[in-house]
Amino acid sequence: MSARVEAVIWAAALAALAALVVAEGGRRADLERRVPVGAKELYRTLARSQAGVQVVDVRPDLADGYGESHVPGAIPLPGCDPAKAPPGAADRIHRSVPTVLVSSSGGGEEIERCLARFTAARTLAGGMDAWDAARLPEDAGDYTPPSTKAGGGCL
């Protein structure tokens, strides 16, 4: 067998394996979208300072939802519409970061719209109602973007 034919066979084998890896990644992301995260599990994840997850609150009404109570550190994106987000909030949301979406009760059309927006998103099982029922810490008040100033330490 010539070196050229062998190179073509190897390239085809690598392409086939790459296609399988991509397909498996898509199936895994789809499965994760279908399996909600529990309130206590999310709390434990957020309690670890190195956790790389963003929490996005998609409840449609900022005044009655997010302002009254929300998961600490949650970024408001009412109805999953960036145009309705408070100043600075939509810029803090990243599509490729693992995301937990919070609604009032864990479902709804805003969740369905938002799941497709992120590459790795899950919902909070039972939504903010479950977070309240588990008596986990909450924040209240309007959204304030984090400061862009240095937080101390060496630069």
C-alpha positions in Angstrom: 0.0 0.0 0.0 1.4 3.4 -0.9 2.0 6.1 1.6 -0.6 8.3 -0.1 -3.4 5.7 0.2 -2.4 5.1 3.8 -2.6 8.8 4.6 -6.1 9.0 3.0 -7.3 6.0 5.1 -6.0 7.6 8.3 -7.6 11.0 7.4 -10.9 9.2 6.8 -10.6 7.4 10.0 -9.9 10.6 12.0 -12.8 12.4 10.3 -15.1 9.6 11.2 -14.0 9.6 14.8 -14.3 13.4 15.0 -17.9 13.2 13.6 -18.7 10.6 16.4 -17.2 12.9 19.1 -19.2 15.9 17.8 -22.4 13.8 17.7 -21.8 12.5 21.2 -21.3 16.0 22.5 -24.6 17.1 21.0 -26.4 14.2 22.5 -24.9 14.9 25.9 -25.8 18.6 25.8 -29.4 17.6 24.8 -29.6 15.2 27.7 -28.3 17.8 30.1 -31.0 20.2 28.9 -33.6 17.6 29.9 -32.3 16.9 33.4 -33.0 19.8 35.7 -30.7 20.7 38.6 -32.1 20.6 42.1 -32.1 23.6 44.3 -29.7 22.2 46.9 -27.4 20.8 44.2 -27.2 24.3 42.7 -26.5 25.9 46.1 -23.6 23.4 46.7 -22.3 24.3 43.2 -22.5 28.0 43.8 -20.9 27.6 47.3 -17.7 26.3 45.6 -15.8 29.5 44.7 -14.3 27.9 41.6 -17.6 26.8 40.1 -17.8 28.1 36.6 -21.6 28.3 36.2 -23.8 31.3 35.5 -27.3 31.6 36.9 -29.8 33.4 34.6 -33.2 34.5 36.0 -35.7 34.4 33.1 -38.9 35.2 35.1 -40.8 37.7 32.9 -41.5 40.4 35.5 -38.5 42.1 37.1 -40.6 44.0 39.6 -42.5 41.1 41.1 -39.8 38.4 40.5 -36.2 39.3 40.5 -36.5 42.4 42.6 -38.4 40.6 45.4 -36.0 37.6 45.6 -33.5 35.8 43.4 -30.7 33.2 43.6 -27.6 35.0 44.8 -25.5 36.1 41.8 -28.3 35.5 39.3 -28.4 37.7 36.2 -31.9 38.9 35.1 -33.0 38.2 31.6 -36.7 38.7 31.7 -38.5 36.3 29.3 -35.1 35.5 27.8 -35.2 38.7 25.9 -32.0 40.8 26.0 -34.0 43.9 25.2 -35.8 43.6 28.5 -32.7 43.1 30.6 -31.6 45.9 32.9 -28.5 47.9 31.9 -25.4 45.8 32.0 -27.1 42.5 32.5 -27.3 41.1 29.0 -23.5 41.9 28.5 -22.7 39.6 31.5 -24.4 36.6 30.0 -22.2 34.2 28.0 -23.7 31.6 25.6 -20.9 29.1 26.1 -20.7 29.1 29.9 -22.5 26.3 31.7 -25.8 27.9 32.7 -28.7 27.3 35.1 -32.0 28.9 34.0 -34.4 30.0 36.8 -38.1 30.6 36.2 -40.9 30.8 38.7 -41.8 27.1 38.8 -39.2 25.4 36.7 -40.8 25.5 33.3 -42.6 27.8 30.9 -42.2 29.2 27.5 -39.3 31.5 28.6 -37.3 28.4 29.6 -38.0 26.7 26.3 -36.9 29.8 24.4 -33.8 30.1 26.5 -32.5 26.5 26.4 -31.6 26.9 22.7 -29.7 30.1 23.4 -27.0 28.3 25.4 -24.6 25.5 24.5 -24.8 23.9 28.0 -28.0 24.9 29.9 -30.1 23.3 32.5 -33.1 24.4 34.4 -33.6 24.8 38.1 -36.1 22.0 39.1 -39.1 23.7 40.5 -37.7 27.1 39.8 -37.6 29.9 42.4 -40.5 28.2 44.2 -38.2 25.2 44.9 -35.4 27.5 46.0 -37.8 29.2 48.4 -39.1 25.9 49.7 -35.6 24.6 50.4 -35.0 27.8 52.4 -31.8 28.6 50.7 -30.2 32.1 50.8 -31.7 34.7 48.5 -30.8 38.2 47.4 -33.3 40.9 46.8 -33.4 44.3 45.0 -32.5 45.6 41.6 -29.7 44.2 39.5 -26.3 45.9 39.9 -23.5 44.8 37.6 -20.3 43.8 39.3 -17.7 46.5 39.6 -15.0 46.6 37.0 -12.5 47.9 39.4 -9.6 45.7 40.6 -10.6 43.8 43.7 -7.3 44.1 45.5 -4.2 41.9 45.4 -1.5 42.1 42.8 -2.2 43.3 39.3 
